[in-house]
Amino acid sequence: MTGEGLNADMNSDVGPRWADYDHLQMAAMEDPVPMLQTLRATCPVGHSERFGGFYVLTRYADCVAAALDPRLSNSPDKGPGAGFPSSGKRAAALRVPMHSDDGERHRQFRMQMQRIFSPKFARSLLGEVREICDQLIDGFIETGTCDLADGYSIELPAILIARLLDLPNDRRREFQGWASDLVATANPESLQKMVDYTAELYEERRRNPGADVPSQLLSLEVEGRGITADEWRGMVMLLVLGGLDTTANAGGYIFHMLAMDPALRAWLVEDKSRIAPAIPEFLRLISPVPQHSRGVTEDVEIGGHMFRKGDVVQLNWLAANHDPEKYGDPDSFQAERKTSDHLGFGYGPHLCLGRHLALVELEIMIERVLERLPDYALVEGGTERFPSLNRGMSHLRVTFTPGLKLGQE
């Protein structure tokens, strides 16, 4: 069945449970998976009336199909995004290449950026990441208490991105705040500060280029020409937003999961070489970026539903990563599970550019805590989450047996 008939049939299946679905609030829930499982069982292609109305894909196969279909666009010009108010406002203030592009233009930008953020480059930072982690732990290990979110998993990427982009280290938390505000609420003040800062940074790097990543971007060529000032500024904004938020949130959720599962933690402590292979399964379960949205550019059928030009479709990575048709016992951690095709970094042409760097950060972040704070325990009431496009965790307060700073053992 095609055309209006299919759409009419499927619309009758979009139940009222979906009508008030709010993914910003969902991301702040302690465990939104049971709700998503129930909604998928009710209707795997849901429709929310929030944020102007948008559809939600919850099955793994449907999300993959949508991510690969060129008729679903990532550009805010083709659809402002299902509850992604920041996407439209960012595009109006400063267009972000790659994130706002599709097709050949996206491919040209991405190919050059992938050369910079390669697996080899990420692995070359192992020592530096370990050094940062140990310095952070040294700052609190003697006290027996810390905040593994605000004082560790948020701090690591903030410090590392400041170094890679050669940004002032003493302003790293200011940049972190801008990124969180933009992802969570599209805060106009933070947006303007970010836009203004990229303009200042462009002039500075153009006059005094160095070996940092923004300086390397000055020589990029797309469509047979050098990139413009606005394209450069948009790329820097993308690196700041992507580099500061996702890894920080993933780290907080992983540490929370390990605190709640002593057997899993003990298994990793017993053999630290198990950490890196376990990270994809953590990312599948957590899905720190739980969704992305697309605008439909022409009528297309996905998951038994006929979407019309102009519809906004959310690809719910979190629900898809817990799809029992894809993963047996999907809500449990299984170390032996083959999860190379998980959707924790998205899928398709817009697969997370910084995923190799994120894997290195998470590996060392976890390794150092399990080595130096192996008995950490959650403080009652010490975990705080916040509504955001991503699964934001602002605080994860813990206690542990005090230890010594490195070099004092």
N, C-alpha and C positions, 0 to 999 in steps of 0.2 A: 504494500500500500504506500502511496506517495502523496505529496501535495497536501491540500487542505484536509483530506480525509484522515491522514495520519496525525496531523496536528490536532484535529478535533478529538480523535480517540485518545491521544496521550494527555491532552489537557484535562480530561475527566479524571485522570489518575493523579494529578498534582493536588495532593490532599492539603487540608487546612493546617496540618502540623508544620508544613513548610512555610506557611504564609508569613510568620513573624521571625523566621530564621535570621539571626544576626551573627555573622562570622567574626565580627570584632569582639563581641562578648564571648563567643565560643572559644576564641583563642586564649581568653583569660581564665577559663574554667580549669579546675584541677585535673579533671579527666573528661574531656568532651567526647571520647570515643564511644561510650555506650549510647549517647544521644544520637551520634552520627550513624551508628549501626541500626538503631531503631528507625531513623528517618530513611535510610537506604532500603530497609525491609518494607517500609510503607510505600515508598516510591523512589527508585534509584535516580530519577531525574526530577529534582525538586524545583519549586519556584517560590522565591521569597518576594514579598511586596515591599521590603525595606529598600532604602537607597534608590528609589525609582523603579524597582523591580529587576530581578535577575534570576537566571536559572543556575542550578548547582548539579554538577556531575559527581557521583560518589563511587562509581565502579572503576576499578583499575583499568580495564580495557577501554572504557569510554574516555577516561582522562588521557590515556596515551593516544587514542585516536584523535582527540581534540587538539592535543599538543602538536601533533604532526600535520594537521590539516591547515593548508594555507588560507582557507576561507575563514578561519578564525584568527583575527589580528590582535597583536599585542599593543598596537598603537592607540594612545588615548584619542586620536583623531577618529578612530573607528568605533569607539565606545569608551566612555570615561572610566569604566571598570566597576564591577559589582561591589559597591561600598568601598572603592579605592579612591576616596576623594583626593588623596595626595597625588595620585597619578595625573589627574586633570590639572590641578593647580601647579604641579611641578612643570608640566608641559607648557602651561601658559607663561610661567615665569622664566623657564630655561629648559628647552627641549633636551632630553637625555638620549644621546645616540645609543643604539643597540636595544635599550629597554623600550624605546618608543618606535623602533623600526622593525620592518619585516623584509623578507625577500633578499634581493641582491645587496641592497644598502646595508642591511643587518649583517649579512655574510661577510662583507668586506671589512667592516669594523671588527667583527668578532675574530676573524682569522688573524688579524694583527694583534689583537689583545691576547689571544690564546698563546701567541709566541712569547709574550711577556710573562703571563701567569701559567707557565707550563709545569708539569709534574717535577721536572728537574729543578726549576727555580724554587718551587715549594720545598723540596727536600733539602735544598741548599740552606734553608733557614732553620733547620732542625736545632742546631746549636744555639742560635740566637733566641729561638722560642723557649728552649730549655732554660737559658740564662734569665730571661724575663720571668718565667714561672718561678724559678728558685728565688729570685729577688723579691717577688711578691710574697711568697711563703715566708721568707726570712722576716718580712715586716710584721708577721703576726704569730709565728710558730711558738714563740715563748709565752704567749698570753693564754693559750688553750681555747681561744674562741676567735671566730672570724666570720665574714660574710662571703661565702663562696660564689655568690653572684656579683654583688657590687664591688667587692674587694679583690676579685680574682678572675672569674670568667668574663666579666665586662672589661676589666682593666687590661687583660692580655691583648685582645685585638685592638684596643684603643692605643696602647703603646706601640704595637707592631705596625699598625697602619700609619701612625704618626712618623715612624722611622722610614717606612717604605715611600711615603709621599713627601718626606722631609718637611713635615709640619711641626710647629712649635709644640714640644712635648708638654709644656705647662698648660697648653690649651686643649689637651686631648679629651678631657671630660666635657669641655664646652662643645667640641665637635660631636662627641657621643650624645650629648643632650639634643643637639640639633637633629641628629639622625633618628633618635627615638621619637622625637616630636613629629617629624615628618612621616615616619612609618605609621605612627599610632593615630595622629589627629590632623596631619597636614597643617600644623600650627603656622599661621602666616608670618609671625614674627621670626620664627626659626628659619622658615623658608627664605625670607628676605635676607637674613644674616648669612645663610649658606650661599645664596646667589651673589651677594656683595663680596663675600670672601673669595669666591672663585674668580671674580673679576680682578681683585687685587693680586691674587696668586698668579693669574695668567700674566699680568704685566711684569711681575717680579721674575717669573721663570723665563719669560721671553728675553728679558735683559740679562739675566744671570742663570743660564741653564746649568744643571749639574748632572749627576748620575742617577738621580731619583726617578721614580716612575712618571710623575707629571712631566719632567723634562724629556723623557723618552717619547711621550705622547706628542710633543711638538713636531716631531718628524713624521708622524703618521700621514699616509696618503689614502684617500678614498675617492672613488669615482674619477680617478685620474688627476687629482689635485690634492694639495695639502689641506688638512682639516682647518676649519675656521675657528676663531676665538670662542664662539658660542659652543661649537662642538667639543672643543677641548674642555671648556668649563663643565659641560654636561657630563663628559666622561669622568672628570675628577669627582663630580657629585655622585655619580654612580659608584665609583670605587669607595668613597666614604660611606655611603649608605649601605652598600653590600658588605663592606669589610668590617663594619662596627656592630651591626645588629644581629645577624644570623648566628655567627659563631658564639657570641656572648649568650644568646638564648639557649642554644643547643647545649652548651656547657652546663648551665644552671640546671636544665632538666635532666641531664645525664647524672649529675651529682645527686640530685633528688632521687632518681631511680635507684642508684646504688645504695643510698641510705635506707631505702625501703626494702631492699632485697639483699640481705647480708650474705646469702649463699652465692649470689652472683658476684658481689664485691670480693668475697674470699677467693673465688675462682680466678679472678683477675689479679688479685694480690699475689696469689700462688705462682703465677707465671705472667710477668708483664708483657711477654711477646704476644699474649692473647688480646691485648688492648686494641691494636690497630685493626685486626680482622673483625673485631666486635663492633667497631664504630658504624659500619653500614646498617647493622641490625638496630643499633640505638637510633640512628637517624630515621629508619623506617618507622619505628614505634613512636618516636617523638614528633617527627615532621615539623621542625622549628619554623619553617615557612609553610603553613598549612594549606595555602591556596594561592592561585593566581587567577586573573580574569582575562577574558578575551572578548572582543567585539566581533559579531558575525557580519561579514562583508557580503555574503550571498547565501541564499537558502541552502541548508545542509542538514542531512539526517545523521544523528549520532545517538547511539543507545536507544534506538526505537522512537526518538522524538525528532520532529522536523522543526529545526530552528529557522527563524526568519531573519532576513537582513535587518540589522539594527538591534537585534537581541544582544544582551550581555550574558555571557556564560562563565560561571566560576568553575575552575578545575580544582576540586577539593582533594589535594594531595594526601591530607591526613586520613580522610575516609578511604581513599583508594589504597593507601598503604596498609589498611586494616580490612581489606576486602577478602572474605573467606574463599571466594572463587579463585583468588590468586595465591593466597598464603594460607596453609593449614594452621589452625589455632592461631589466628593472626594477632591476637592481643598479648601473646606471651613472647618473652625473649628466648630465642633458640640459637645458640652459638653456631650450630652446624647448618643453619638455614642459608641457602644461596640467595643473597639479596643484592647482587650486583645491579639488578634492574629496579631497585627501590626508587621511589619518587621524592625522597627527602631533599633532593637538589632540583626538583622539577624534572622536565623531560623535553626532548626535542631540541629545536634550534635555540631555544632560550634556556637551556640547561645552565645551571649556575656557573658563571665564569670563574669564580674563585674557589671552586670546590676542592681543588688540590691543596690550596693553602689552608682551607678550613679543616681538612683531614689531618694535616700536620699539626695545626694548633690544638685540635681536640685530642689527638694522640698524646702529645706531650703534656697538655693540661691535665689529663686524667692520670697519666703515669706519675707525675710529680706529686699529686695529692695522695695517690695510693701508696707511694713510697714514703712520704713524709708525714701524712696524717691518716694512717690506715684505719683508725678507729673513730673517725669523725661521726657525730650523731646530730640529727636535726634538733634545733631548739623549738620547743612548742610555740606555735604562733609566729615563727620566724621566717616563714615563706610568704612572699608577696608576689602576685602576678598583676598584670595590667592589661586592659583592652588594647588591642593592636592588630594590625594585619598579620604580624608574626606572633608566635607564642611567647610573649614577653614575661620574663621573670626578673624583677628588680632586686629582690633580696632572698638569700638562702643562708640564714644564720645557723651556724653549727658550733659544737664544742668538740674538743679532742684532747688527748693527752699532750701536754706541752712538750716541745722538743727544743733542739738547739739549732741555731743558725748554721749554715754551711761553713765549714772551717773551724767550728767550735766543738765538733764531736770528739 
